[in-house]
Amino acid sequence: MKFFRRYIFPALYGLLIYFTIRVLNDIVIDIEFWKRSWALNTLEIGLSILVGYLGIALFKWLFRYFDKKGTVKLSYKGLVRELFIFVMANLVLINLIFTPMAAFTDDGLSWADAVDINLIPTLYAIIYYGITRTNTWLKAYVNNKMQLEKLTNDHLETELKFLKAQYHPHFLFNALNTIYFQMDEDVAGAKKSTELLSSLLRYQLYDQQQQVPIKQELEYLQDYIQLQKIRASQKMRLKVVFDEGLADQQVYPLLLLPLVENAFKYIGGDYRIDISANINEKGMLFKVYNDVPATMKIADNYSGIGHENLKRRLELLYPGKHRLIAGGEAGSYVAQLELEF
């Protein structure tokens, strides 16, 4: 096959151009070219074969030039520019050989000859260009898509790392604030809380792009709740119910904590907090209810760094596979998160 492409195909390409031009021209002037002098026909055929070899060599050189200069761009502008150069180079070659050949044979160069000489080789050159360069353009398209996906993934990974870095100080500030109030009244309890905080921080070292068993995430929440209970009012009525069926299902870590954190932050009124996690048809339903002061204005959506952070992480980690609903009435607030495993 390699031998055919290198040595046979160029000759066939030149002959195809010649016989197409000759047949069209003979139809117009009503002659039969095979009845002409065989010496003349042999000369024209020989020159046509030469055009084939020179043309294919020129095309290959142009392709290497385009690739080396990086002119191949996935845009109509890049394609048109490359094709224009290709066609013009082909026309120069064709007119250098075929135009003098037509001018000094038969009845000289006519308008019909000029049209055929320029049009037919151009059409065949465009077809050759399309067939040959399709693979190159396809590879360029695939590479471009892969690079675009890589850039997108790198961007999302960077954004997730930023969100993680943004979230940790937010959590740490609240936890340290809890221990601070404890120091004046219960030093031993403050030490215990510090150990608990240390355990929580170790868990937060997990890469948030790597999933963990849901059981592990719920145990982390239990530790966090224990830490919050230390500074909570004695009036608080806390109820935590986690479905025992939630065990080895994989989830991304630290997505549930902001909902629980919000409940402890804004608790008031009757001081009731209900936290539950249950399996549903698609995955898990996590729900947090808390009473708020009667004078507090209830927003329809979360606000603040923690909740905006959560929304964005959910969009990145569970695109189209989550639903976060938050809102309430006077005196209470409910947030629920549905995740598909």
Order of alpha helices (4+ residues) and beta strands (2+ residues): alpha-alpha-alpha-alpha-alpha-beta-alpha-beta-beta-alpha-beta-beta-alpha-beta-beta
